[in-house]
Amino acid sequence: MLVGIVKKNAIMQIDFALDAQRGEGKSALDAIYQGCLIRFRPIMMTTMAALLGALPIALGFGAGAESRRPLGLAVVGGLLFSQLVTLYLTPVYYTYLEALVGRVRRRRVPPPLEAVPDRQRHAVS
């Protein structure tokens, strides 16, 4: 459940950022920042709904509560940690990967023919 929530939240952020990059021509940093701002509310709603659903198990009152409490604490702790991963690490990872892709693309693009000296241009043709 925890991995699914993190994955869904990250997909929402990155999908919005890719759409902003391709459709609006924004930089990777601006696009992921806007994605985080706009998708913050749905991400918080999902996480808080799951967290509040697991809170009674984590607090564990009543008969047999001592056997369910570790599961509740693991879920609540995992949700809090996954929220940090989603809101802080996903945008950082996205911008680093975009920078890496940009560097790789710049290395693969051959120089324009005007930049190649005449003797090399004749050898190429």
Secondary structure by P-SEA (a helix, b strand, c coil): caaaaaaaaaaaaaaaaaaaaaaccccaaaaaaaaaaaaaaaaaaaaaaaaaaacccccccccccccaaaaaaaaaaaaaaaaaaaacaaaaaaaaaaaaaaaaaaaacccccccccaaaaaaac
